[in-house]
Amino acid sequence: MGYPMQPYGVQSMLKEGHKILSGLDEAVIKNIDACNQLSTITRTSLGPNGMNKMVINHLDKLFVTNDAATIVNELEVQHPAAKILVLAGKSQQEEIGDGANLTVSFAGELLHGAEELIRMGLHPSEIITGYTKAINKTVEILDDLVEEGSEVMDVRNKDEVIRRMKAAVASKQFGLEEVLCSLAADACIQVCPQNPANFNVDNVRVAKLSGGGLNNSTIVRGMVLKNDAVGTIKRVEKAKVAVFVGGVDTLATETKGTVLIHSAEQLENYAKTEEAKVEDLIKGVAESGAKVIVSGSAVGEMALHFCERYKLMVLKISSKFELRRFCRTTGSVALLKLGQPNPDDLGYVDSVSVEEIGGARVTIVRNEEGGNCVSTVVLRGSTDSILDDLERAIDDGVNTFKAMCKNSRMVPGAAATEIELAKRLKEFSFKETGLDQYAISKFAECFEMVPKILADNAGLNAMEIISSLYAEHASGNTKVGIDLEEGLCKDISTANIWDLYVTKLFALKYAANAACTVLRVDQIIMAKPAGGPKRGDQPAGMDED
């Protein structure tokens, strides 16, 4: 009777405190459910009429946005299966910079469809086979839907750029896309290199200044620094620039020394020698022809005094990334220590001026003539969260510009592409034999999610919209999408709503891959969590640390 029970099965293999979930109900259905919860959150933010989410992260920072990439990043998703969707969304954001919402929402929809098939009795591996065939066919069909003539474009033609950028920006800021696209397109075209494939997103900066409205926003060819100039000189035209990373100050010697002073004269002379040394350094900079000194760290009092005497403007840029951009804009070389720079190390600016915008003093570094590398969009808005959201819209526009520099092909937007894909995949599924055809047919149905959500978010009747879209596409009008303003289906080439082909391609590929990865899981094995007792069991009187 006293014989202790020996653990058997998996318990005998793993430590105490582990968890194992296996089988369809425990592992697969639970994973699908978690992914569905995530895609339900992002789904309502899809499209131009998408709702905003208010997310407060672990640092109590408030985000009010309908940008899925931001929402998903700040949620800190814990569930391992839902994390796979988050990673798919992140990959899309890194690859294209837009379309993260479509990736996460579509993957969730595919898994929701898979759950219905599993309940019908299909095995997950049959669903995966069907989904894989379906995504390969989808890529083929997408190639057919590309607008003729769109594979060739002049990336410096503003109208062409806006045409491709409009949908990405409108999905973030509906109604403001005309203003924002114009700003983003101008900024991108200014800094587009000879070979557009080398376009660097980092060269388009955004400076957010509260006050005013979006119509007060401007573009500066050059940089906008959010701080005042050090010293009294506030404006310089057509000047050479010297950049010092280590700061403009007297350097302390490396060894400690003791000076024994016997008389007042010696003390006076000692101070003079230090002054003379600093004056020599500053004089050297002034003689090299530079009129602006940029310091990467502190600016000493005495050095500043001599800079004023030699009529040098002093700027301080503490961020090393900003300093790098400044060097790119002006073409200067950052020097490590204070001294007379070589003529080759100096940069050039058309003008540096301190201006007051909405109560904030900013330093504007313009470089219109000297080959320009950085341009800045100065955004104005009433609150910080609105400015953040406008910045995300500009960011999407700039990323779309980068994508179109590499591949400018475009497909019809406003859910026209999705309905056509759904229609053609349905036809393809009838030709297949075996159980795969159910999965392919379900994959096709999942495309209906896009028009359904666009219609729901705009307060239209989704069933009516989808049926009239199918009717139009069946009669051969492949470019009919939803006009959300009028609440009707119409030809999108008149409304001018186009999506980039690469954005769609990668979003659908990543979504299908993520869904198949989640379906392949049949067991979840969790080891005992490391560490001591949970934070909830703190003894009385203890703080969190």
C-alpha positions in Angstrom: 0.0 0.0 0.0 2.9 2.4 0.8 4.5 1.9 -2.6 4.9 5.3 -4.2 3.4 5.8 -7.7 6.2 6.0 -10.3 5.6 8.6 -13.1 4.9 7.0 -16.4 4.7 8.1 -20.0 6.0 11.6 -20.8 6.0 12.6 -17.1 8.9 10.2 -16.6 10.9 12.1 -19.2 10.3 15.7 -18.3 10.7 17.8 -15.2 7.8 18.5 -12.9 5.8 21.5 -13.7 5.8 20.9 -17.5 2.7 21.1 -19.7 1.8 19.1 -22.8 -1.1 19.9 -25.1 -1.6 17.5 -28.0 -4.2 16.4 -30.5 -6.6 18.4 -32.6 -8.7 19.9 -29.9 -6.0 20.8 -27.4 -3.2 22.0 -29.8 -4.5 22.8 -33.3 -7.9 24.3 -32.4 -6.4 26.3 -29.5 -3.7 27.7 -31.7 -6.2 28.7 -34.4 -8.3 30.3 -31.7 -5.4 32.5 -30.5 -4.5 33.6 -34.0 -8.2 34.4 -34.7 -8.2 36.7 -31.6 -5.2 38.5 -33.0 -6.5 38.9 -36.5 -9.9 40.2 -35.1 -8.0 43.0 -33.4 -6.1 44.1 -36.6 -9.0 43.4 -39.0 -11.2 46.3 -38.0 -8.3 48.6 -38.7 -8.0 47.5 -42.4 -8.6 50.0 -45.1 -9.3 53.7 -45.3 -12.2 53.6 -42.9 -10.4 51.4 -40.5 -11.0 52.1 -36.8 -8.2 53.4 -34.5 -7.0 51.3 -31.6 -5.8 52.8 -28.3 -2.8 50.8 -27.1 -1.0 51.6 -23.9 2.3 49.8 -23.7 4.3 48.6 -20.7 5.9 52.0 -20.4 2.5 53.7 -20.2 3.1 55.3 -23.6 -0.2 55.9 -25.5 -0.6 54.9 -29.1 -3.8 55.9 -31.0 -3.4 54.4 -34.5 -4.8 52.1 -37.1 -1.4 51.0 -38.2 -1.3 47.2 -37.7 2.5 47.0 -37.5 2.5 49.5 -34.5 -0.5 47.8 -32.8 1.0 44.3 -33.1 4.4 45.5 -31.9 3.1 47.2 -28.8 0.7 44.5 -27.8 3.5 42.2 -26.7 1.7 39.0 -27.8 2.6 36.0 -25.6 0.9 33.1 -27.2 3.4 31.2 -29.3 1.1 30.5 -32.3 -0.1 34.1 -32.4 3.5 35.2 -32.3 4.0 33.5 -35.7 1.5 35.8 -37.2 3.2 38.8 -35.5 6.5 37.7 -37.1 4.9 37.4 -40.5 3.5 41.0 -40.1 7.0 42.2 -39.1 8.6 40.5 -42.1 6.2 42.3 -44.3 6.9 45.6 -42.6 10.7 45.1 -43.1 10.4 43.9 -46.7 7.9 46.4 -48.1 7.0 48.7 -45.2 3.3 48.4 -45.8 0.6 45.7 -45.9 1.2 44.2 -42.4 -2.5 44.4 -41.7 -3.4 42.4 -44.8 -0.8 39.8 -43.8 -2.0 39.3 -40.2 -5.7 39.5 -41.1 -5.5 37.2 -44.1 -3.5 34.6 -42.1 -6.1 34.7 -39.4 -8.9 34.2 -42.0 -7.0 31.2 -43.5 -6.8 29.6 -40.1 -10.4 30.3 -39.4 -11.3 28.5 -42.7 -8.9 25.6 -41.7 -10.8 25.2 -38.5 -14.1 24.6 -40.3 -12.4 22.1 -42.6 -10.9 20.2 -39.6 -14.4 20.1 -38.0 -15.6 18.6 -41.3 -13.1 15.8 -40.9 -10.1 16.9 -43.1 -6.7 16.2 -41.7 -4.4 19.3 -41.3 -1.8 17.9 -43.7 -4.5 17.7 -46.5 -5.4 21.4 -45.7 -1.7 22.4 -45.9 -1.3 20.6 -49.3 -4.4 22.4 -50.6 -3.3 25.8 -49.3 0.2 25.4 -50.8 -1.3 24.6 -54.2 -3.7 27.6 -53.8 -0.9 30.1 -53.0 1.2 29.0 -56.0 -1.9 29.4 -58.2 -2.6 32.8 -56.6 1.0 34.0 -57.6 0.3 33.0 -61.2 -3.1 34.8 -61.3 -1.6 37.9 -59.7 0.9 38.1 -62.7 -2.1 38.2 -65.1 -3.8 41.0 -63.1 -0.9 43.5 -63.4 -1.9 46.7 -65.1 -0.3 46.9 -68.6 2.5 49.4 -69.0 2.9 49.8 -65.2 6.2 47.9 -65.2 8.0 50.9 -66.7 7.8 54.2 -64.7 9.8 57.4 -64.2 10.4 57.5 -60.5 10.9 61.3 -60.8 7.4 61.9 -62.2 5.3 63.1 -59.3 2.0 62.0 -60.8 3.2 58.5 -61.4 4.5 58.3 -57.9 1.3 59.6 -56.3 -0.8 57.2 -58.3 1.0 54.2 -56.7 1.4 55.7 -53.3 -2.2 57.0 -52.8 -3.7 53.7 -51.6 -1.0 53.0 -49.0 -1.4 56.5 -47.5 -5.2 56.7 -47.7 -5.4 53.5 -45.7 -3.8 55.3 -42.8 -5.2 58.9 -43.2 -8.4 58.8 -45.4 -9.3 62.2 -46.7 -5.8 63.6 -46.2 -4.0 61.5 -48.8 -3.8 64.3 -51.4 -1.7 66.5 -49.0 0.4 63.7 -47.5 1.1 62.0 -50.9 2.3 65.3 -52.3 4.6 65.9 -49.4 6.0 62.4 -49.4 6.4 62.3 -53.2 8.3 65.6 -53.2 10.6 64.6 -50.4 11.4 61.2 -52.0 12.0 62.6 -55.5 14.4 65.2 -54.1 16.7 62.6 -52.5 16.3 59.9 -55.2 19.8 58.9 -56.4 20.9 58.4 -60.0 20.1 54.7 -59.7 16.7 54.6 -58.0 17.3 51.0 -56.8 19.7 52.6 -54.2 17.0 54.8 -52.7 17.5 54.9 -48.9 14.4 55.4 -46.7 16.5 56.9 -44.0 17.2 60.0 -46.2 13.6 61.2 -45.8 13.2 62.5 -42.3 10.1 63.7 -40.5 10.2 66.6 -37.9 7.0 66.8 -35.8 6.1 70.2 -34.5 2.8 70.6 -32.6 0.6 73.5 -33.5 -0.9 74.6 -36.8 -2.6 72.1 -39.1 -1.5 69.6 -41.8 -1.8 72.4 -44.4 1.0 74.3 -42.7 3.4 71.3 -43.3 6.3 72.0 -45.5 9.4 70.3 -47.0 12.9 71.4 -46.3 15.8 70.4 -48.6 18.2 69.6 -45.8 17.7 69.0 -42.1 15.6 70.3 -39.3 17.3 70.1 -35.9 14.9 70.5 -32.9 17.2 72.7 -30.9 18.5 76.3 -30.9 22.0 77.3 -31.9 24.5 77.8 -29.1 25.7 81.4 -28.8 24.3 84.6 -30.3 24.8 84.0 -34.1 21.6 82.7 -35.4 21.9 82.9 -39.2 24.6 82.1 -41.7 24.4 82.0 -45.5 26.5 80.0 -48.0 29.0 78.8 -45.4 31.5 76.0 -44.9 31.0 73.7 -42.0 33.4 71.9 -39.7 32.0 68.9 -37.7 33.8 67.8 -34.5 32.6 64.6 -32.8 34.4 65.0 -29.6 33.0 68.4 -28.7 34.3 72.0 -28.7 36.1 72.3 -25.4 39.6 72.3 -23.9 40.8 68.7 -23.6 41.9 67.5 -20.2 45.4 66.0 -20.2 45.6 62.2 -19.9 48.1 62.4 -16.9 47.4 64.2 -13.7 49.9 67.0 -13.1 50.5 69.3 -10.2 51.5 73.0 -10.8 53.2 74.9 -8.1 52.5 78.6 -8.4 54.6 81.1 -6.3 53.2 84.5 -7.3 50.1 86.3 -8.7 51.9 86.9 -12.0 52.5 83.2 -12.5 48.8 82.5 -11.8 47.7 85.1 -14.3 50.1 83.7 -16.9 48.9 80.2 -16.3 45.3 81.2 -17.0 46.5 83.1 -20.1 48.3 80.1 -21.6 45.1 78.0 -21.4 43.1 80.9 -23.0 45.7 81.2 -25.7 45.6 77.5 -26.4 41.8 77.5 -26.9 42.0 80.7 -29.0 44.6 79.1 -31.3 42.3 76.1 -31.8 39.3 78.2 -32.7 41.3 80.6 -34.8 42.6 77.6 -36.8 39.0 76.6 -37.5 38.1 80.2 -38.5 41.1 80.4 -40.8 40.2 77.2 -42.6 37.2 79.1 -44.0 34.5 77.5 -41.9 31.7 79.7 -40.6 29.7 77.0 -38.8 31.0 74.6 -36.1 29.0 71.5 -35.3 29.8 69.8 -32.0 28.9 66.2 -31.1 29.0 66.8 -27.4 29.6 69.7 -24.9 30.6 73.2 -25.9 32.9 74.8 -23.4 32.3 78.3 -22.1 35.7 79.6 -23.1 35.6 78.0 -26.5 32.1 79.5 -27.1 33.5 83.0 -26.2 36.2 82.7 -28.9 33.7 81.3 -31.4 31.7 84.5 -30.9 34.8 86.6 -31.3 35.6 84.9 -34.6 32.0 85.1 -35.8 31.5 81.3 -35.9 28.0 79.9 -35.5 27.9 76.9 -33.1 25.4 74.0 -33.4 25.2 71.1 -31.0 24.0 67.7 -32.2 24.1 65.1 -29.4 22.7 62.1 -31.4 25.4 60.3 -33.3 22.8 59.2 -35.9 21.7 62.8 -36.5 25.4 63.8 -36.7 25.9 61.1 -39.4 22.9 62.5 -41.4 24.2 66.0 -41.0 27.5 64.9 -42.5 25.6 63.3 -45.4 23.6 66.4 -46.0 26.5 68.8 -45.9 29.2 66.5 -47.3 31.5 67.1 -44.4 33.8 64.7 -42.6 33.4 64.3 -38.8 36.7 65.1 -37.1 37.7 63.5 -33.8 39.4 66.4 -32.0 39.3 70.1 -32.2 41.9 71.6 -34.5 42.4 73.2 -37.9 40.5 71.0 -40.4 41.7 70.2 -44.0 39.8 71.9 -46.8 38.6 68.5 -47.9 37.0 67.7 -44.5 34.7 70.8 -44.6 31.1 70.6 -45.7 28.9 73.2 -47.3 25.5 74.6 -46.6 23.3 77.1 -48.4 22.0 78.5 -45.2 21.7 77.7 -41.5 19.1 79.6 -39.6 17.2 79.4 -36.3 13.5 79.9 -36.8 10.5 79.7 -34.5 7.8 77.3 -35.6 4.8 77.0 -33.3 6.6 78.1 -30.2 9.5 75.8 -30.7 12.9 77.1 -31.8 14.4 74.9 -34.5 17.6 75.1 -36.6 17.0 74.6 -40.3 20.0 73.5 -42.3 19.2 74.0 -46.0 21.2 72.6 -48.8 19.5 73.2 -52.1 22.4 73.6 -54.5 25.1 71.4 -53.1 24.1 67.7 -54.1 21.4 67.1 -51.6 21.1 63.8 -49.7 18.5 64.3 -47.0 15.1 66.0 -47.1 12.8 66.7 -44.1 9.1 66.8 -44.0 8.0 69.3 -41.3 4.7 68.0 -40.1 2.3 70.2 -38.1 -0.7 69.0 -36.1 -2.7 69.6 -33.0 -1.7 66.7 -30.7 1.3 64.4 -30.4 -0.7 61.3 -31.2 -2.1 62.8 -34.4 1.5 63.8 -35.4 2.7 60.2 -34.7 -0.1 58.9 -36.9 0.7 61.3 -39.7 4.3 60.3 -39.5 3.3 56.6 -39.9 1.3 57.6 -43.1 4.4 59.5 -44.5 6.5 56.5 -43.5 4.2 54.1 -45.5 4.4 56.5 -48.5 8.2 56.6 -48.4 8.5 52.8 -48.1 6.1 52.4 -51.0 8.3 54.7 -53.0 11.3 52.4 -52.2 9.3 49.4 -53.3 8.2 51.0 -56.5 11.8 51.9 -57.3 12.6 48.2 -57.4 9.3 47.0 -59.0 6.8 49.5 -60.2 4.1 47.0 -61.3 0.7 47.6 -59.9 -2.6 45.8 -59.6 -6.2 47.1 -59.1 -6.9 48.2 -55.6 -10.2 48.6 -53.6 -10.7 44.8 -53.3 -10.9 44.3 -57.1 -7.8 42.1 -57.1 -9.1 40.0 -54.2 -12.5 39.2 -55.8 -10.8 38.3 -59.1 -8.4 36.0 -57.2 -11.4 34.4 -55.3 -13.3 33.9 -58.6 -10.4 32.3 -60.5 -9.2 30.1 -57.5 -12.8 28.8 -57.2 -12.7 27.7 -60.8 -9.3 26.2 -60.3 -10.5 24.1 -57.3 -13.2 22.4 -59.4 -10.5 21.0 -61.7 -8.7 19.4 -58.7 -9.5 15.9 -57.6 -9.1 14.6 -54.0 -9.6 16.4 -50.7 -7.3 19.2 -51.6 -10.1 20.9 -53.6 -12.0 21.7 -50.4 -8.9 23.5 -49.0 -8.4 25.4 -52.3 -12.0 26.4 -52.4 -11.8 27.6 -48.7 -8.6 29.6 -49.6 -10.6 31.3 -52.4 -13.4 32.1 -50.0 -10.9 33.7 -47.6 -10.2 36.5 -50.2 -13.8 37.7 -49.6 -12.6 38.9 -46.2 -11.0 42.0 -47.8 -14.2 43.4 -49.5 -16.3 42.3 -46.5 -14.1 44.2 -44.0 -13.8 47.3 -46.3 -17.6 47.4 -46.6 -18.2 46.7 -42.8 -15.7 49.4 -41.8 -17.4 51.9 -44.1 -20.9 50.9 -42.7 -22.1 49.3 -46.0 -24.0 46.1 -46.5 -21.2 43.6 -47.0 -23.3 40.8 -48.6 -24.7 43.1 -51.2 -21.3 44.6 -52.1 -19.7 41.1 -52.4 -22.5 39.7 -54.6 -22.5 42.7 -56.9 -18.6 42.5 -57.1 -18.9 38.8 -58.1 -21.6 39.7 -60.7 -19.4 42.4 -62.3 -16.3 40.2 -62.3 -18.2 37.3 -63.8 -19.2 39.5 -66.7 -15.5 40.3 -67.4 -15.0 43.6 -65.6 -11.8 42.6 -63.7 -11.2 46.2 -62.5 -14.4 46.7 -60.5 -13.8 47.5 -56.8 -15.6 49.3 -54.0 -15.9 53.1 -54.0 -16.2 53.7 -50.3 -17.2 57.3 -50.6 -20.3 56.6 -52.7 -20.8 53.1 -51.3 -21.0 51.5 -54.8 -19.0 49.1 -56.9 -17.3 50.8 -59.8 -14.3 50.7 -62.1 -11.2 51.6 -60.0 -9.3 53.0 -63.0 -11.6 56.0 -62.9 -11.2 56.4 -59.1 -7.5 55.8 -59.6 -7.0 53.3 -56.7 -4.0 51.0 -57.3 -2.0 48.7 -55.1 1.6 47.8 -55.6 2.1 44.2 -56.9 5.0 43.4 -54.6 3.0 44.5 -51.5 0.2 42.1 -52.4 2.5 39.3 -53.4 4.6 39.3 -50.2 1.5 39.9 -47.9 -0.3 36.8 -49.4 2.8 34.7 -49.4 3.8 35.5 -45.8 0.1 35.0 -44.7 -0.1 31.5 -46.3 3.3 30.5 -44.9 2.3 31.6 -41.4 -1.0 29.8 -41.6 0.6 26.5 -42.8 3.2 26.8 -40.0 0.5 27.0 -37.4 -1.4 24.1 -38.9 1.7 21.9 -38.9 1.8 22.0 -35.0 0.3 19.0 -33.4 1.8 19.2 -29.9 2.7 22.0 -27.6 5.3 21.1 -25.0 6.1 23.7 -22.3 8.9 23.2 -19.8 8.5 24.5 -16.3 9.1 28.2 -16.3 12.5 29.3 -14.9 13.0 31.5 -11.9 11.6 31.7 -8.4 8.1 32.5 -7.2 5.9 34.8 -9.4 6.0 38.5 -8.9 2.5 38.4 -7.4 3.8 36.6 -4.3 6.0 39.5 -3.0 6.4 39.6 0.8 4.7 42.6 2.3 6.5 45.9 2.1 8.7 44.9 -0.8 8.8 47.0 -4.0 9.0 45.5 -7.5 12.8 45.4 -7.6 
